[in-house]
Amino acid sequence: MYRPHPQISLGVEYNPYAKEIRPLLTLIPIKETANRPAVIFGISSDRIGTPNGTSYYLTASKDLTRWTNLPVAPYGGIVYGTYEKKWRAIGGMNIRINDKLTSLIMFDGVKAHPLITYNFNDAHGLTLMLARDKSLGLTYTFSF
């Protein structure tokens, strides 16, 4: 991932199972404030479990710690997947366990995928995922 601006991330995703390289893009046209959620547009590979395709998504997310005293940030939105050529509702919840460890429960419009991520520092992270509630996966993220 490359972040040319705090509200723009660019990257490349390699899926060895599908033998695909896909672009990654995250744009934050509306930043989160104390009372307003962030609005995020992105491009990534299609949902987990599809053999190929691209997804285009629009979400809103809000850290609720200030209002609930809980370290949670839910999100919701819509996604268009090119594999099935259809729109789906998506959502999830990020839970901050501590400064380095977070948990994310993602719903891609079809299946849920719980994840746990350990961030070594601002540039390196390791994520363990239970894809489709049955298949273990591991990702390593490097940002520069």
Secondary structure by P-SEA (a helix, b strand, c coil): cccccccbbbbccccccccbbbbbbbbccccccccbbbbbbbccccccccccbbbbbccccccccccccccbbbbbbbbbbccccbbbbbccccccccccbbbbbbbcccbbbbbbbbbcccccbbbbbbccccbbbbbbbbcc
